Every structure is written in C-alpha cells, then in structure tokens.
Amino acid sequence: MAQFNIKLKKSLIGAKKDQIATADSLGLRKIGDTTVQPDNAQTQGKIRKISHLIEVTEA
C-alpha cells in the first residue's frame, strides 16, 4: 500500500479555520512537522485542501 510523507512547510498563522483543522487532523502543528499517511481518498482530499502549506513525497 502506498503512503505519503507530508511535511508542514509554511505557518498556519493567517490560515482559515478549516485549513488549520485539516493540518491538525494530519498531525501537523508546527513548521517542520512530518507525518506518514496512507494513500487513500480521504488523505488526498486533505492534501488538496492545504497543498499550499505542505510538501508531499511518496514514502
């Protein structure tokens, strides 16, 4: 099963509340935080919502 490495690259200050909640649901709270998530429809939707704040690579 494919997985994504997701890293928070930009600050959440000034982001909309739903974007902050999305980052929090991925486990990203501070700049530089990294998480590994499965490649599924839910994760892809979250990535699209905050794509301007994160960096995504395949694990």
Buried (B, 14 or more C-beta within 10 A) or exposed (E): EEEBEBBBEEEBEEBEEEBBBBBEEBEBEEEEBEBEBEEEEEBEEBBEBBEEBBEEEEE
